[in-house]
């Protein structure tokens, strides 16, 4: 699957002890009516149970300027929210200069091997008009597309 390039998002939520989030490259659109999106999360994730308990989350779509931030959100035991400027959104923290934000609530979960497929209903969304090119994950590293 390393040959298949994917976009990169950060899934974030507010939890009782502060913001929580994780990098994700399995994000995709599912349905237009209702507006549904999905992503996959490993059963070993320690972040997903906290987001699941909250019930809603913000999807932050990363631009090519966010490679270091995406690396930070893929690590354990680091201050994931120490980089970037974060603002409160309806469903969780929004990165100020993300390409777009989708405020979602959990619609369904499906077990699939060693991962869970999470389907979220998009409650609201917004886009940054000057965000640049998207961040792409390919062959184990980050890059972008030509614009």
N, C-alpha and C positions, 0 to 999 in steps of 0.2 A: 504494500500500500504506500510505500515511500515514494513511488512514482506518481501518485495522485496528489496534485496540489490542492490545498484547501484554504479557505479564509480562516481568520483567527478572531475569536471573540473572548471577552471576559464576562463570565456570569457572576453577578454580584448581588448581595442582599444585606440588609441590616439585621444583625442578630443582637441578642440581649447584651453581649459583651462588646459590641462594635461591629464594624463591617467585616464581611467574609466574602471571598471570591475565589474563582479558579479560572485558569486559561482553558480554552476549549477549541478544537479544530474540527469537531464533528457536527457543527451547527448547520441546519438547513431549514428551508421553508417546507411546510407540509401541506397547508390548505389556505385558500383565500377566504372561504366562507364555511365555518368561522375562520378567523385569522389564527393559524396554528404554526408553530415552529417546533423544532426538536433538536436535541443534542444527546450524546451518549456520555455516561460517566462510569468510571470503573467502580466495582464493588469495594475496592480498597480505599476509595476517597474518604478523607476525614472531613472535607469541606461540604460535600453534598448533603450529609445528614442535617447539618445546620441550616442550609438553604431550604431543604425539604420541610423542616420544622416551621420555617417562616411562611412557606406557602406561595411566595411570589419572589420574583427576581428581575433584575435589569440586565439585559444583554447589551454589552458595549462592543460595537463593531470597530475593530482596530485598524488604524492606518499604518502605512509603511514607517512612520515615525515611532511606532510603539514596540519595536522588536525587544528592547531591553525590558520593558514593562511586561510583555508576554512571558519572557523568560522568568522574571520574578514571580509571576503568578503561577508558574508551573513548578516552583520549588516549594519545599516544606520548611517550616520553622523560620520564616523570614517575614519582615514587615511588608506585606504585599501592597498596602495602601500608602507606603512611604514615598512612592514616586507618583508624579502626576498631580493634577488638581481635580479633586472629586467633589461633586455636588449631590445634594439629596434629590432623588427622583421618587416618583410614586411607589416603585417596587424595589428600590435599592439604590446604591451609589452609582452615579453616572460620571464617567471620565469626561472632563470638560472639553477636551479636543478629540473625542471619539468621532468616527465617521457618522455613526447613527446610534440611537438608543431605542430599545424596545422594552417597555414595561410589561411584564408577563405574570400570569398566575399559572400554577401547575394544573394541567388538564388531565394528564394520565401518566402512568409509568408502566413500562413493560420490561420484564427480565429478558435478557438476551446474552447467553453465555456468561462471561465474566464482567459484563456491563449492564447498566440499566438505561433503557431508552426513555428519555424524559420528553414529554410533549407539553408545551406551554401555550396558553392562549394569550395573544397579544392584546393588551388592554389599551395601550397608547404607544405612539412612536414619534420620533423626531429625527431629523438629519442635520448634520453640520454642512453648510453649503461649500465651505472651502477646506475640506479635510484632507485633500490629496488622494493619493493612490492607496489601495488596500494592502494590508499586511497578508502575506501568503506563507504557509508552511509547506515545504517541499524538500524531500530527501533529508529530513532531520534538521533542517535549518530554516531561517526566515528570509524572505525576499519580498518582491513586489511584482506587479504587472506593469507593462508599458502603458502609458496613458496618451 
